[in-house]
Amino acid sequence: QVHLAASGGDLVQPGGSLRLSCTAPGRIFTGSIMGWYRQAPGKQRELVARIYSDGVSYYEDSAMGRFTVSRDNAKNMVYLEMNSLKPEDTGVYFCNKWPVSSVLYWGRGTQVTVVS
């Protein structure tokens, strides 16, 4: 059984890079707009980037120019390439459907910590 789970988070210095991966069950992934969400300490979960099934992607201002979202429809995988990381990028990252109103449950997130 495939679970909804993100991985690849780590502790990095400002300016560093990470590549997050997310696996999702077909019933969530297939044909869906997939989003990467971040929950910073003490804050609500927020969208970082989203990608449509045809590969078209959109980014929130905080991610624009630094992050790249991609997907592999054959593998039900979503990726988030993160460059020039900043301390404010710190948080737990999740992937799921977008919009958030279509989310049925939240799977496992992955911790990203950016600190000097």
TIGU-41817 format. One line per 4 residues: number of its first residue (from 1); their letters; for each residue x, y, z of N, C-alpha, C. Coordinates in nm, 2 decimals. Example, Ala and Ser with C-alpha at 12.3 -4.5 7.8 and 13.67 -1.06 7.14 Angstrom:
BEGIN
1> as> 1.32 -0.57 0.78 1.23 -0.45 0.78 1.32 -0.33 0.78 ~ 1.28 -0.22 0.71 1.37 -0.11 0.71 1.29 0.00 0.79
% end
This chain:
BEGIN
1> qvhl> 0.08 -0.12 0.00 0.00 0.00 0.00 0.09 0.12 0.00 ~ 0.06 0.22 -0.09 0.14 0.34 -0.10 0.08 0.44 -0.01 ~ 0.16 0.50 0.07 0.12 0.60 0.16 0.16 0.74 0.11 ~ 0.09 0.84 0.16 0.12 0.98 0.13 0.24 1.02 0.22
5> aasg> 0.36 1.04 0.16 0.47 1.07 0.25 0.57 1.15 0.18 ~ 0.62 1.25 0.25 0.73 1.34 0.20 0.86 1.29 0.26 ~ 0.97 1.32 0.19 1.10 1.28 0.24 1.21 1.38 0.18 ~ 1.33 1.37 0.24 1.44 1.45 0.19 1.47 1.58 0.27
9> gdlv> 1.40 1.60 0.37 1.43 1.72 0.46 1.55 1.70 0.53 ~ 1.61 1.81 0.57 1.74 1.80 0.65 1.77 1.93 0.71 ~ 1.88 1.94 0.78 1.93 2.06 0.84 2.04 2.12 0.75 ~ 2.02 2.24 0.70 2.11 2.30 0.61 2.14 2.44 0.65
13> qpgg> 2.25 2.49 0.60 2.29 2.63 0.62 2.22 2.72 0.52 ~ 2.20 2.85 0.55 2.14 2.94 0.46 2.23 2.94 0.33 ~ 2.15 2.95 0.22 2.22 2.94 0.09 2.23 2.79 0.03 ~ 2.20 2.70 0.12 2.21 2.56 0.08 2.09 2.51 -0.01
17> slrl> 2.09 2.39 -0.05 1.99 2.33 -0.13 1.94 2.20 -0.08 ~ 1.82 2.17 -0.11 1.76 2.04 -0.08 1.66 2.00 -0.19 ~ 1.64 1.87 -0.20 1.55 1.81 -0.29 1.45 1.73 -0.22 ~ 1.33 1.77 -0.21 1.22 1.69 -0.14 1.15 1.60 -0.24
21> scta> 1.11 1.49 -0.19 1.03 1.39 -0.27 0.90 1.36 -0.20 ~ 0.80 1.32 -0.27 0.68 1.28 -0.21 0.62 1.17 -0.30 ~ 0.58 1.07 -0.23 0.50 0.96 -0.29 0.36 0.97 -0.25 ~ 0.27 0.94 -0.34 0.13 0.95 -0.31 0.05 0.84 -0.38
25> pgri> -0.06 0.79 -0.31 -0.14 0.69 -0.37 -0.21 0.74 -0.50 ~ -0.23 0.65 -0.59 -0.29 0.69 -0.71 -0.42 0.77 -0.70 ~ -0.50 0.73 -0.60 -0.63 0.80 -0.58 -0.62 0.94 -0.54 ~ -0.50 0.98 -0.49 -0.47 1.12 -0.46 -0.40 1.19 -0.57
29> ftgs> -0.31 1.12 -0.63 -0.22 1.18 -0.73 -0.28 1.19 -0.87 ~ -0.34 1.08 -0.92 -0.38 1.08 -1.06 -0.47 1.19 -1.10 ~ -0.43 1.27 -1.19 -0.52 1.38 -1.24 -0.53 1.50 -1.15 ~ -0.46 1.49 -1.04 -0.48 1.60 -0.94 -0.37 1.71 -0.96
33> imgw> -0.41 1.83 -0.92 -0.31 1.93 -0.90 -0.25 1.90 -0.76 ~ -0.12 1.89 -0.76 -0.05 1.86 -0.64 0.03 1.98 -0.59 ~ 0.02 1.99 -0.46 0.09 2.11 -0.40 0.19 2.07 -0.29 ~ 0.29 2.15 -0.27 0.38 2.14 -0.16 0.34 2.25 -0.06
37> yrqa> 0.32 2.21 0.06 0.28 2.29 0.17 0.39 2.30 0.28 ~ 0.40 2.41 0.35 0.49 2.42 0.46 0.42 2.47 0.58 ~ 0.46 2.40 0.69 0.41 2.45 0.82 0.52 2.49 0.91 ~ 0.54 2.62 0.92 0.65 2.68 1.00 0.61 2.67 1.15
41> pgkq> 0.70 2.67 1.24 0.67 2.66 1.38 0.58 2.77 1.42 ~ 0.47 2.73 1.49 0.37 2.83 1.54 0.28 2.89 1.43 ~ 0.29 2.85 1.31 0.21 2.91 1.20 0.12 2.80 1.14 ~ 0.03 2.85 1.06 -0.06 2.76 0.99 0.01 2.71 0.86
45> relv> -0.03 2.59 0.82 0.02 2.53 0.70 -0.01 2.62 0.58 ~ 0.08 2.64 0.49 0.06 2.73 0.38 0.12 2.67 0.25 ~ 0.06 2.70 0.14 0.10 2.65 0.01 0.23 2.72 -0.03 ~ 0.32 2.64 -0.09 0.45 2.69 -0.14 0.45 2.69 -0.29
49> ariy> 0.40 2.58 -0.35 0.40 2.57 -0.49 0.30 2.46 -0.53 ~ 0.25 2.47 -0.65 0.16 2.36 -0.70 0.19 2.33 -0.84 ~ 0.16 2.21 -0.88 0.18 2.17 -1.02 0.07 2.09 -1.07 ~ 0.03 2.12 -1.19 -0.09 2.05 -1.26 -0.04 1.92 -1.32
53> sdgv> -0.13 1.84 -1.36 -0.10 1.71 -1.42 -0.02 1.72 -1.55 ~ -0.03 1.84 -1.62 0.04 1.86 -1.74 0.18 1.92 -1.72 ~ 0.21 1.95 -1.59 0.34 2.00 -1.56 0.34 2.15 -1.54 ~ 0.24 2.22 -1.57 0.23 2.36 -1.54 0.24 2.39 -1.39
57> syye> 0.33 2.48 -1.35 0.35 2.50 -1.21 0.33 2.65 -1.17 ~ 0.30 2.67 -1.05 0.28 2.81 -0.99 0.35 2.81 -0.85 ~ 0.40 2.93 -0.82 0.48 2.94 -0.70 0.42 3.06 -0.61 ~ 0.43 3.04 -0.48 0.40 3.16 -0.40 0.52 3.25 -0.40
61> dsam> 0.50 3.37 -0.36 0.61 3.47 -0.37 0.74 3.42 -0.30 ~ 0.72 3.36 -0.18 0.83 3.32 -0.10 0.92 3.21 -0.17 ~ 0.86 3.14 -0.27 0.94 3.04 -0.34 0.98 3.08 -0.48 ~ 0.93 3.18 -0.53 0.95 3.22 -0.67 1.10 3.24 -0.69
65> grft> 1.15 3.18 -0.80 1.29 3.20 -0.84 1.39 3.11 -0.76 ~ 1.34 3.05 -0.66 1.43 2.96 -0.58 1.39 2.82 -0.58 ~ 1.26 2.79 -0.58 1.21 2.65 -0.58 1.16 2.61 -0.71 ~ 1.17 2.48 -0.74 1.12 2.42 -0.86 1.04 2.30 -0.83
69> vsrd> 0.91 2.29 -0.87 0.83 2.18 -0.84 0.82 2.10 -0.97 ~ 0.82 1.97 -0.96 0.81 1.88 -1.07 0.73 1.75 -1.03 ~ 0.69 1.67 -1.12 0.62 1.55 -1.09 0.65 1.44 -1.20 ~ 0.64 1.32 -1.15 0.66 1.20 -1.24 0.52 1.13 -1.23
73> nakn> 0.44 1.15 -1.34 0.31 1.09 -1.34 0.31 0.93 -1.34 ~ 0.42 0.88 -1.40 0.43 0.73 -1.40 0.46 0.67 -1.27 ~ 0.52 0.75 -1.18 0.56 0.70 -1.05 0.48 0.75 -0.93 ~ 0.38 0.84 -0.97 0.30 0.91 -0.86 0.39 0.98 -0.76
77> mvyl> 0.49 1.05 -0.82 0.58 1.12 -0.73 0.58 1.27 -0.76 ~ 0.60 1.35 -0.66 0.62 1.50 -0.67 0.75 1.54 -0.61 ~ 0.81 1.63 -0.66 0.94 1.68 -0.61 0.95 1.83 -0.59 ~ 1.03 1.87 -0.50 1.05 2.01 -0.48 1.20 2.04 -0.46
81> emns> 1.26 2.10 -0.56 1.40 2.14 -0.56 1.40 2.28 -0.50 ~ 1.48 2.29 -0.39 1.49 2.41 -0.31 1.63 2.46 -0.31 ~ 1.65 2.58 -0.36 1.78 2.64 -0.37 1.78 2.77 -0.29 ~ 1.90 2.82 -0.26 1.92 2.95 -0.19 1.83 2.95 -0.07
85> lkpe> 1.84 2.85 0.01 1.75 2.84 0.13 1.77 2.95 0.23 ~ 1.66 2.99 0.29 1.67 3.09 0.39 1.61 3.04 0.53 ~ 1.65 3.10 0.64 1.59 3.06 0.76 1.44 3.05 0.76 ~ 1.38 3.15 0.69 1.23 3.15 0.69 1.17 3.03 0.61
89> dtgv> 1.25 2.95 0.54 1.20 2.83 0.48 1.19 2.72 0.57 ~ 1.23 2.74 0.69 1.22 2.63 0.79 1.08 2.59 0.82 ~ 1.06 2.46 0.83 0.92 2.41 0.86 0.91 2.26 0.82 ~ 0.79 2.21 0.84 0.76 2.08 0.80 0.69 2.09 0.66
93> yfcn> 0.74 2.02 0.57 0.69 2.02 0.43 0.60 1.90 0.40 ~ 0.49 1.92 0.34 0.40 1.82 0.31 0.36 1.83 0.16 ~ 0.32 1.72 0.10 0.26 1.73 -0.03 0.12 1.68 -0.02 ~ 0.03 1.73 -0.11 -0.11 1.69 -0.11 -0.18 1.75 -0.23
97> kwpv> -0.30 1.72 -0.24 -0.38 1.78 -0.35 -0.39 1.93 -0.32 ~ -0.42 2.00 -0.43 -0.46 2.15 -0.42 -0.59 2.16 -0.50 ~ -0.68 2.24 -0.46 -0.67 2.33 -0.34 -0.69 2.25 -0.21 ~ -0.66 2.31 -0.10 -0.65 2.24 0.03 -0.79 2.20 0.07
101> ssvl> -0.89 2.26 0.01 -1.03 2.21 0.04 -1.06 2.07 -0.01 ~ -0.97 2.02 -0.10 -0.99 1.89 -0.15 -0.91 1.78 -0.08 ~ -0.83 1.83 0.02 -0.75 1.74 0.10 -0.84 1.65 0.19 ~ -0.81 1.52 0.19 -0.89 1.43 0.27 -0.81 1.40 0.40
105> ywgr> -0.68 1.39 0.40 -0.60 1.37 0.51 -0.46 1.42 0.48 ~ -0.38 1.44 0.59 -0.24 1.48 0.57 -0.15 1.36 0.60 ~ -0.06 1.34 0.51 0.03 1.23 0.53 0.16 1.27 0.61 ~ 0.26 1.20 0.59 0.39 1.23 0.66 0.46 1.35 0.60
109> gtqv> 0.50 1.44 0.68 0.58 1.55 0.63 0.73 1.53 0.65 ~ 0.81 1.62 0.60 0.95 1.61 0.62 1.00 1.75 0.67 ~ 1.09 1.74 0.77 1.14 1.86 0.84 1.26 1.92 0.76 ~ 1.24 2.05 0.73 1.35 2.13 0.67 1.39 2.24 0.77
113> tvvs> 1.52 2.24 0.81 1.56 2.34 0.90 1.68 2.41 0.84 ~ 1.67 2.54 0.83 1.77 2.63 0.77 1.83 2.72 0.88 ~ 1.95 2.69 0.92 2.01 2.76 1.03 2.16 2.77 1.01 ~ 2.22 2.88 1.06 2.36 2.91 1.04 2.44 2.82 1.14
% end
